[in-house]
Amino acid sequence: MPAVLGVETSCDESAAAVYDTQRGLLSHALYSQVDEHARYGGVVPELAARDHVRKLPGLIRQVLEQADLRPAQLDAVAYTAGPGLVGALLVGASTGRALAYAAGIPALAVHHMEGHLLAPLLEPDAPEPPFVALLVSGGHTQLVAVRGLGRYELLGQSLDDAAGEAFDKTAKLLGLGYPGGPALAALAETGSPDTFRLSRPMTNRPGLDFSFSGLKTQVLTTWEQSDQSERSKADLAHAFQEAVADTLRIKCARALDQTGFDRLVVAGGVGANRRLRHVLDHMTKQRGARCYYPGFEFCTDNAAMIALVGALRLTQADRDELAVDVRARWDLTTLKPVAA
């Protein structure tokens, strides 16, 4: 029963976890740098990397103690190798590879988005392939046909701003601070559905690609033409959230139609948005399909999903050279398939 240590440092969260193929998730810990970056209104890559150096060793010790394991008892170390901020990735990659080398076990380079895609497998009622996955986060909005581990087909993606990025930028336009996505979602719950209506971008044409930059501009124009009251701010936040959720709903329904699949997986930070979950649950239920999500704590960046992918790929892992290789960009469809 292999036990894998997972390490995640792709952006502004330091995380470690231990996953066992028989017993499941044994431990996980996360440190968020949100407060550190809030004063700058966004992530500062150099500060993120430095904080990973400070926090990651303690988190690794913590999860190993919680799992009652020593490094020598691990079967592998999995680390996020990309996509992400290169400086931040290098901290996790060099730490993970050093631990693996010292213990004489494999070090597994994990694709961050494969981690998100498979995060629902951490739940008791996990989906079986094939399914459509909506990966929706601050950096990515993608629709992927999943036919097995490593058997991924990109169906559509954002051509500009990702949905989570649009949430954060719109929140900043409305003066909601950082991180803006959760603040905007909370404000949207108090808004009226009758005041503003925004467009559903790229839904009036065929295809599964997304574009959210124009929606952000539409919010700015609408805000400037409004009375800019607190009431209008809440109503506009509501209209924006509805536009994003409805756009994602339309595209997900098309993806299910195109593939013929009856399972939809939603993962990534925006997957924690309660309005989006409600809209997608209603859509899939109406068509006799089903929607799956990770637990809320595993929607945002975490090491549990990295350890899980490492465990799933361990049986066919190639032993890498000692050189540390991380990637700011990495095409999900280039990953090696793993036999069932």
matplotlib code that plots the C-alpha trace (Angstrom):
import matplotlib.pyplot as plt

x = [0.0, 2.1, 2.3, 3.1, 4.1, 2.7, 4.2, 2.4, 4.0, 2.7, 1.6, 0.8, -0.1, 2.5, 1.0, 2.0, 0.0, 0.4, -1.9, -2.0, -3.6, -5.3, -6.2, -6.7, -5.7, -3.7, -2.8, -2.7, -1.6, -1.7, -0.4, -1.9, 0.0, -3.1, -2.5, 1.1, 0.1, -3.1, -1.2, 0.0, -3.3, -2.0, 0.7, 4.3, 6.3, 9.5, 7.8, 5.8, 9.0, 10.7, 7.7, 7.6, 11.2, 10.2, 7.0, 7.3, 9.8, 7.6, 4.5, 6.2, 7.3, 3.7, 2.0, 4.6, 4.0, 0.2, 0.5, 2.9, 5.5, 9.2, 10.6, 12.2, 8.7, 7.4, 7.2, 7.5, 7.5, 5.2, 5.7, 4.0, 6.2, 3.9, 2.2, 2.8, 5.2, 8.7, 10.3, 7.6, 7.7, 11.4, 11.1, 8.7, 10.5, 14.0, 12.6, 10.6, 13.5, 16.0, 13.8, 13.2, 16.9, 17.8, 15.2, 16.1, 12.6, 11.1, 10.4, 7.3, 6.7, 3.0, 0.9, -0.9, -4.1, -4.2, -4.2, -7.3, -8.9, -8.6, -9.3, -12.9, -11.3, -10.5, -14.2, -16.0, -18.3, -15.8, -16.6, -15.4, -14.2, -15.3, -16.4, -16.2, -14.1, -14.5, -11.2, -12.1, -9.6, -7.7, -5.3, -7.3, -10.8, -10.8, -13.2, -11.5, -12.8, -11.4, -11.3, -8.8, -5.7, -3.6, -6.1, -7.3, -8.7, -9.0, -12.4, -12.3, -10.4, -10.4, -8.9, -8.0, -8.9, -9.8, -13.0, -11.3, -9.1, -12.2, -13.7, -10.6, -10.3, -14.0, -13.8, -10.9, -12.9, -15.6, -13.1, -13.5, -9.9, -7.8, -8.5, -11.6, -13.3, -14.8, -15.6, -17.5, -19.4, -20.5, -21.6, -23.5, -25.7, -27.2, -27.7, -31.0, -31.4, -33.5, -31.2, -28.4, -28.0, -24.6, -23.8, -22.9, -19.7, -19.2, -22.5, -24.1, -21.7, -20.6, -17.7, -16.5, -13.9, -14.4, -13.7, -14.2, -12.1, -15.0, -17.4, -15.0, -15.0, -18.8, -18.8, -16.5, -18.7, -21.9, -20.4, -19.3, -22.8, -24.5, -25.0, -22.1, -24.1, -23.5, -26.8, -25.7, -22.4, -24.2, -26.5, -23.7, -21.8, -24.9, -25.2, -21.5, -21.7, -24.8, -23.2, -20.2, -22.2, -24.6, -21.8, -20.1, -23.5, -24.1, -20.6, -20.7, -24.0, -22.5, -19.5, -21.8, -23.7, -20.6, -19.0, -22.2, -20.9, -23.3, -20.8, -19.4, -16.5, -16.0, -12.6, -10.4, -10.9, -14.0, -15.5, -16.2, -18.6, -22.0, -24.0, -22.0, -22.6, -26.3, -26.5, -24.5, -26.3, -29.7, -28.4, -27.1, -30.1, -32.4, -30.6, -30.3, -26.5, -24.6, -22.1, -19.1, -17.0, -14.0, -14.6, -14.5, -11.0, -9.7, -11.0, -8.2, -4.5, -3.6, -1.1, -3.7, -4.5, -0.8, -0.1, -3.2, -1.9, 1.5, 0.0, -2.0, 1.0, 3.5, 3.2, 4.3, 6.6, 9.8, 12.8, 13.8, 17.3, 18.5, 18.1, 15.0, 12.6, 9.7, 7.4, 5.5, 3.3, 2.5, -0.1, -2.3, -2.9, 0.9, 0.8, 1.5, -1.6, -1.6, -3.2, -6.3]
y = [0.0, 2.9, 6.1, 9.3, 12.7, 15.5, 19.0, 22.0, 25.4, 26.6, 30.1, 31.6, 28.5, 26.2, 22.8, 19.2, 16.0, 12.2, 9.9, 6.1, 4.1, 1.8, 4.1, 7.3, 10.8, 10.4, 14.1, 17.4, 21.0, 24.3, 27.8, 30.6, 33.8, 35.8, 38.3, 38.8, 39.7, 41.6, 44.8, 44.7, 43.8, 40.5, 37.9, 39.1, 36.1, 36.8, 37.1, 33.9, 31.9, 33.2, 32.4, 28.8, 28.4, 29.5, 27.5, 24.3, 22.3, 22.7, 21.7, 18.5, 17.6, 18.2, 15.9, 13.2, 13.3, 13.3, 10.3, 8.6, 8.0, 8.7, 9.8, 6.3, 4.7, 6.7, 5.1, 8.4, 12.1, 14.0, 17.7, 20.3, 20.9, 23.2, 25.2, 28.0, 30.7, 29.4, 30.6, 29.2, 25.9, 25.5, 25.6, 22.7, 20.8, 21.1, 20.2, 17.2, 15.9, 16.3, 14.3, 11.6, 11.3, 11.1, 8.4, 6.5, 6.7, 8.1, 11.8, 12.4, 15.6, 16.3, 18.6, 21.1, 21.0, 17.1, 17.5, 19.7, 17.5, 14.4, 16.1, 14.8, 11.3, 12.2, 12.1, 8.9, 9.0, 9.5, 9.6, 7.0, 8.0, 8.9, 12.3, 16.0, 18.1, 21.9, 23.2, 26.7, 28.7, 32.0, 30.9, 28.4, 27.8, 24.6, 21.9, 18.5, 15.1, 12.5, 8.9, 7.7, 8.7, 10.7, 10.3, 13.9, 15.8, 19.6, 20.6, 24.3, 27.0, 30.6, 32.8, 35.6, 36.0, 32.9, 32.9, 33.3, 36.1, 37.9, 37.5, 39.1, 41.9, 42.7, 42.8, 45.2, 47.4, 47.5, 48.3, 44.9, 44.3, 41.1, 38.2, 39.6, 36.4, 35.3, 38.9, 39.5, 36.2, 37.2, 40.6, 39.1, 37.2, 40.5, 41.9, 42.2, 40.1, 42.8, 45.8, 44.8, 42.1, 41.4, 39.4, 35.7, 35.9, 33.5, 31.6, 32.9, 31.0, 27.3, 26.0, 25.5, 28.2, 31.0, 34.8, 36.8, 40.0, 41.7, 40.9, 42.6, 45.7, 45.6, 45.7, 48.8, 50.6, 49.7, 50.8, 54.2, 54.8, 53.9, 56.0, 54.0, 53.4, 50.4, 49.0, 49.3, 47.7, 44.6, 44.4, 44.6, 41.9, 39.7, 40.4, 39.5, 36.3, 35.2, 36.0, 33.8, 31.0, 31.0, 31.0, 28.1, 26.2, 26.7, 25.5, 22.5, 21.4, 21.6, 19.6, 16.9, 16.9, 16.7, 13.8, 11.9, 11.6, 11.9, 12.9, 16.4, 17.1, 20.7, 21.6, 24.5, 27.5, 28.8, 25.4, 26.4, 29.1, 28.1, 29.8, 28.0, 24.7, 25.4, 26.3, 23.2, 20.8, 22.0, 21.7, 18.1, 17.0, 18.2, 16.1, 13.0, 13.5, 14.2, 16.7, 16.0, 18.3, 18.1, 19.1, 22.9, 22.7, 20.9, 23.3, 25.8, 24.8, 22.0, 19.1, 16.3, 16.3, 16.3, 13.3, 11.5, 12.0, 10.8, 7.6, 7.0, 7.4, 5.7, 2.2, 3.6, 6.3, 7.0, 7.8, 11.3, 12.6, 14.7, 18.0, 19.9, 20.7, 23.0, 24.7, 27.9, 26.5, 22.9, 21.4, 18.9, 16.8, 15.9, 13.8, 10.1, 7.9, 5.3, 1.8, 1.1]
z = [0.0, -1.3, 0.6, -1.3, 0.1, -2.0, -2.2, -3.7, -4.3, -7.6, -6.5, -3.1, -1.0, 0.6, 1.1, 2.0, 2.3, 2.6, 0.5, 0.9, -1.9, 0.6, 3.5, 1.5, 2.6, 5.9, 6.5, 4.8, 5.8, 4.0, 4.6, 2.6, 1.8, 1.1, 3.9, 2.7, -0.9, -0.1, 0.6, -3.1, -4.6, -6.1, -5.9, -5.9, -7.3, -5.5, -2.1, -2.8, -3.5, -0.3, 1.8, 0.4, 1.6, 5.1, 5.4, 3.4, 5.6, 8.7, 6.8, 5.6, 9.1, 10.3, 7.8, 8.3, 12.0, 11.5, 9.2, 11.7, 9.0, 8.5, 5.1, 4.7, 4.9, 2.0, -1.5, -3.4, -3.3, -5.7, -6.4, -8.6, -11.6, -13.4, -14.6, -12.2, -11.0, -11.8, -8.6, -6.5, -8.4, -7.9, -4.1, -4.1, -6.8, -5.3, -1.8, -3.1, -5.2, -2.3, 0.0, -2.5, -3.3, 0.4, 0.9, -2.3, -3.6, -6.9, -7.2, -9.4, -11.3, -11.2, -13.5, -11.3, -13.5, -13.5, -9.7, -9.9, -12.5, -10.3, -6.9, -6.8, -6.5, -3.0, -2.1, -1.0, -4.1, -6.8, -10.5, -12.9, -16.4, -18.9, -17.9, -18.9, -16.6, -16.2, -14.8, -13.6, -11.5, -11.4, -14.2, -16.2, -17.7, -19.7, -20.7, -21.0, -22.1, -19.6, -20.8, -18.3, -16.4, -18.8, -21.6, -21.9, -24.9, -24.7, -25.8, -25.2, -23.1, -22.3, -25.1, -22.6, -18.9, -17.0, -15.0, -11.7, -13.1, -14.3, -10.8, -9.2, -11.7, -11.5, -7.7, -8.0, -10.3, -7.7, -4.9, -3.1, -2.4, -2.7, -3.0, -4.9, -6.0, -2.7, -1.8, -5.0, -4.6, -1.1, -2.3, -5.2, -2.9, -1.6, -5.1, -7.1, -10.3, -12.0, -12.1, -14.6, -17.2, -18.7, -21.9, -21.9, -24.0, -27.0, -26.3, -29.5, -31.7, -31.9, -30.0, -26.5, -26.0, -23.5, -23.3, -20.1, -20.8, -22.6, -19.7, -17.3, -19.6, -19.7, -15.9, -15.9, -18.4, -16.5, -13.2, -14.6, -16.0, -12.7, -9.6, -8.0, -4.8, -2.5, -3.8, -7.4, -6.5, -5.1, -8.1, -10.5, -8.6, -8.9, -12.6, -13.2, -11.2, -13.1, -16.4, -15.6, -14.1, -17.0, -19.6, -17.9, -17.8, -21.5, -22.5, -20.1, -21.6, -25.0, -23.9, -22.5, -25.8, -27.9, -25.9, -25.0, -21.4, -18.5, -15.8, -15.2, -12.9, -11.7, -10.1, -9.4, -7.1, -8.8, -8.4, -4.8, -5.9, -4.5, -7.2, -10.0, -8.2, -8.0, -11.7, -12.8, -10.5, -11.9, -15.5, -15.1, -13.1, -15.9, -18.5, -16.3, -15.8, -12.6, -11.4, -9.1, -7.1, -4.7, -1.1, -0.6, 1.0, -2.1, -4.7, -4.2, -4.5, -2.1, -1.8, -1.3, -5.0, -5.9, -3.6, -5.1, -8.7, -7.6, -6.1, -9.2, -11.5, -9.2, -10.8, -14.2, -13.1, -14.9, -12.7, -13.6, -13.7, -10.8, -12.7, -11.5, -14.3, -13.8, -16.3, -16.3, -19.0, -19.6, -22.0, -20.1, -23.2, -23.5, -20.3, -20.6, -20.3, -17.6, -18.2, -16.1]

ax = plt.figure().add_subplot(projection="3d")
ax.plot(x, y, z, "-o")
ax.set_aspect("equal")
plt.show()
